[in-house]
Amino acid sequence: MDCTPSKKVFIRLQALAELYRHQPWEREGLLSRVVERQWLRWLHLFNARGIDGLIPKASSGRARKLDVQRFVHEVLPVVRQPQAVQEQHWTGVKLHGWLRQQLQVELRYSTLLRYLHEQDFRLKVPRPWPEGQHEALRQKLVAELQVLIADPQVELWFGDETGVEGDPRPRRRWAHKSDRIKTPYHGIHLRQNVLGAVCPQSGQCAALIFNHCDSEVFQSFLDHLAQSVPNDPNKRRYLILDNASWHKVKRLHWHHFTPKFLPPYSPDLNPIERLWLGLKAEFFADFIAKTSEALITQLIKGLRHFLNSPTTTARLCSLKTAL
């Protein structure tokens, strides 16, 4: 009785124990507040299955109006490809109406959302994607990178530039619907540029802060990167970049790095983009800088966090996510 999972089971066992001591069942029915029929049902359950018969278990509930297998095979393909049924996109309301009209299934709207969540579907905002995407070049690069990743003597570095402004980056937060939340800004348009490179395999990274980007600034960054990552005869290091004009100047000295360029419009294949997102989300959300010195100080603080946390950096810039 002391180990019962709930008070309900305790009362049942207590009533049976008193009955075993030859107490009148009318008295026990009164104490446990049940009618005679329920009392007799307890007796039958105990006689048939012992104590396990008195422990209530979760029931499966009524059968679903739309079987899971049918939902997976008939509904989810339409959700993924709305053009197959002459739709451009789905909202919950549109999909609910389509199910009622086309499949003749009377589902509640909340039930449909639960079905979608069970299959790991979520509302997402689509990423803008330019026309004429070089998909063949992208697939070719992915295949080449996968071969290089499998080679233990190869080390991949991904480089890029980003700009950080002194005005804060608003972030979503919990607030009451009647509250008008605000984020102050200074409005003098302070800005600093960061050149960086990251090795997703080890989490090691390097970065420099500049006022602008050109070939001379990028050469300074290459010199800094070569000093930070000394040459290893047993390693072949690649530096993968986008197609910015200063990345392709012929007079650049690449030291012991071999340049490799991404296809056009392929920032999603560059893991350092997630490092920039993490930097801005963690250290520049609601941060306001009124001077260049304050902006640089905060930028150094954020960069040092990732420089000194290779495990965090490697997880954030994982190649599995990019490729």
N, C-alpha and C positions, 0 to 999 in steps of 0.2 A: 504493500500500500504506500510506503514512503517513497518508492521509486516510480510511481505512476507519472506519465507524461502530462497529465492535466487533472484539474479538480474534478472533472466529470467522471473520469475513471476511478478516482479515489472514492467517490460517493458510491459507485457501483460495487466496488470491492468491499467497502465498509458494510453496505447493506447485506451482501452475501455472507460476510463474516458473522454478522449478528444473527442471520438466519441459521447459520451452522451452529450457533450457540442456543438454538431452539427458541429464538425470539419469534413472536407472532408476525406473520408476513404483513398483516394489516398495519401493525405499528411501524414496520420498516418502510412500507409504502408511504405512510404519512410523513416519516422523517425525510425520506429521499424525494418527496413531492412528485411521485409518479403514480399513474393509474395502474390498475391490476394487470391490464394487458401488457403494458411496458415491463412490469415486474416479471411476468412470466416469460417475456422475450429474453430478458437478461439470464433467467435460469436456463433456457434452452441454449443460448449462446455459450454459457459457461460449461454446460454438460457436453456440448458438441466439440468445443475447441479450447476449453480451459480459459486461462486468463487472457490469452490472445484474442479470444472472441469478444471480450469486453472493451478492447482498445479500439476506438474509432479510427479509421484510416481514410485518407483522401479518396474521394470517389472520382471516377473518370468523367462524370457529368454526362449530359445528353450528347448524342452524336452530332458532329458538325454538319451544318447544312451544305458546306462545300468541303469535300474531302481534301486532305493535304496534298495527296498525289495529283489530284485533278487541278488544284490550285497551282502547283509547281509546273505542270505540263501544259496547262491551257492559259493561265493568267499571267504568270511571270514572263513568258516570252513576249507577250503583248506589252507588258510594262517596260521591258527592255527596248522593244522596237515598236513604238506607237505608230510609226508610218505604215506598219502592216495592216492596220485597221483605219487608215486615212486620218490619223491624228498626228499633230506635231509634238505634243507633250502631254503628260498626265498631271492632273491634280487629284487629290483624294476624292473630291466631289465628282469630277468627270469619270474617274475610274469606277466609282461606286455606281453611277448611273449606267455606265456601259455594262457592268456585270448584271444589273437588273434587266436591261433591255435585251442583251445578246445571249447571255447564259441562263436567263430566267432564274436567277438565284437571289433570294430575298435575304441579303445580309445587312446587318446594321453597319453604319459607317464606322463606328468604333471597332467592330469586329474585323472589318477589312483592314484597318490600320494595324490591328494586332497581328493579323496574318502576315502583313508586309514586314513588320518588325521581327517576327519569328524567323523570316527568311533573310534577315540582315539587310533589309532595304531601308534607306534613310533619305530624307529630303536633302538635296545638295544643289548648290548654285553652280551651273556649268561654267567652265573656264572658257574665256574667249579664245578662239582658235582660228588663225588666219587661213584664208583660202589658198590652195596651191601648196599645202604642206608637203615637204619632201619626205614622204613616208619611206620610200625605198632607201634613201640615204640614212634615215634614222635607224631603220632595221639593220642596215649594213654596219653602222657604228656600234649598235648594241651587240651584234654578233662579235665584232672585233674586241670590244671591251670584255665580254665574257671570256674570250680566249685569253686575254691578258690577265684577267683576275685569277684564272686558274694557274697561271705561271708563278711559282713562289719567288722567282728572281725579278719580278716586275712590280713596281710600285706606282700607283696611279695618283696623281695630284690634279685637283680641279680648281681652277682660278676664276675670279670674276671681280667686278667692281660694284659698289653700291653707294648710294647717297643717303645721308642721315640729316634730317632737318631739326632745327631748334624748337619749332612748334610741336606740340604733343600729338601722338597718334591715338585717337580715341579708340577705346575697346568696349565691347559689350560687357554689361554688368547687370547684376540683379538689382532691380529697383521697383518700387510700387508704381502701378500704372498712372497714378495721379502725380507722381514726382516728375519734375522737369530737370533732369540731370544735365549738367554743363561741364565743359572742360575749357579752362581759360587758355588763351594763347597770346603771344607777344606781338606777332605780326611783322617782325623785321626780317624774316626770311633768312635766318642763319642756316648755313649748310656746310657739311664736311663730307669728303669722299674717302672711301676705304677700299684699298686693294688687298685682296686676300687670296689664299690658297689653302686647301685642306686635303689631307689624305684620309679618305674614309676607312681604309683598312686599319690604320693605327690610331686615328683620331688626332694626329699631329696637325697643327695649322700655323700659318704665319700671316701677318697683316701689317700694313702701313697706312697711315692717315695722310691724305693730301688735300689740297684745295681744289684740284682739278685733275683730269686724266689726259695724258698725251703720251707719245712714244718715249720721251725722256723720263717722265715719271714712271712709266711702266718698266723701263730699263733699270731704274733705281730699285724698283720692287724685285726684279729678277736677281739683281745683285744681292739684295737682302735675303731672298729665298735661298740662293746658293750658299750663303754663309750660315743660314739657320739649318739647312739640310746638307751637310757636307757630302762630297762625292764618295760613293761606295762602289768599288770595282765589281762587287758581286750583285749589284742592283742595277736595273735599267729603269729609269724614272721618266714618266711621261707627264707633261703638263697639258691638261685639256681645257680649252678656252672657247669662248664664243667668237664671232667674226667681227669684233670691233676693229676699226682701221689701225689703231696703234698696236694691236696684237700681231699684225702682219707686215710691219715695217722690216725691210730686208736687212738693215744694219743692226738689228737686235742681236745681242749676245745671250744665248740661252744657257750657257754654262754646261752643266751635265744633265740638263733636262731636254727631252725631245718634245717639241710642240705637236699638238694634235687638236684639230678644230671640230667643233660641233656643227651639225647641219643648221641651216637657217631656221629661226623660230623654234628652238629646242631648249628653252631654259629648264624644262622638266627633266632633262637628262643630266643636269648639272647639280650634284648634291649640295654644293656650297650655297645654292639659293635658299635651302632650308636653314642653313646657318644664319644667313642674313635675316630671315623671317624670325628665327628664335631670338636673335640679338635685338631686333626692334620691338618684338612683343614683350620681352622680359625687362629691357632696360629703358625703353623710350615710350612706353605706354603711359600717358598722362604726365610725362616729364617735359618741363618747359625750360628752355635755356635762353637767358637774356643776353649772354655774351658768348663769344667764340670759345673763350677759355672754359666756360661751364659745359659747353657742348663737347669739347675735346676731352675734358675730364670724365664725363659720363661715358663717352665712347671708349676711352681707355679702360674704364672699369668693366664695361661689357666684354671687350675683346680679351682682357685678362682672364675673365671667367672661363671662356672657351679654350684659351691657350693653356690654362692650368687644369683643365678637366678633359683630358683626352677620351676618357670613357664616355662621358656625356656627348662630346663632339662626334665620336664614332657612331653612337646610337642615333643621333640626330641626322647625320649625313650618310646613313647606311646605303650602300649600293643596291641592296635588295629592293628598297623603296623606289630608287631612281630607275632601275632597269627591270 
